Amino acid sequence: MPISLGQIMHYYFPGMIVGFILLQTAIVAPTLSKKLDTKEFRVAIRALWPKFFIWLTVLGIASVIDLYFHDDPSVIHYGIAGSTALFALTCYLIIPATNRASDEGNQKLFKILHKVSVYLTVIVLLANIGYVFV
């Protein structure tokens, strides 16, 4: 039996999310960290991370919309897609506070906000990897 476009799209957005997170965290950020001085790195990262989280939010929403048009969506798939959008949006919204804490030398607050961002991103990554197994 041939695979339909709907079946392909069902996994397309979670796959994009996984690939996008891996590209940003395993290739782009480490490369910039090694190749740029601290000041340049700070400027580049502050330009990239908001875009990263906005795109993850958009992909999460696209995944929810795709599920809506799918024949038999799973509640778990809706949960993964919805949490992807919500967690990415949360990470985006805490960026100004994270940057302010860094600029003001408030390392305690910076570490907390940064950990929230990292943990939510890891949850999104793992959930979207697990998407194909449910």
Secondary structure, 3 states (H helix, E strand, C coil): CCCCHHHHHHHHHHHHHHHHHHHHHHHHHHHHHHHCCHHHHHHHHHHHHHHHHHHHHHHHHHHHHHHHCCCCCCHHHHHHHHHHHHHHHHHHHHHHHHHHHHHCCCHHHHHHHHHHHHHHHHHHHHHHHHHHHC
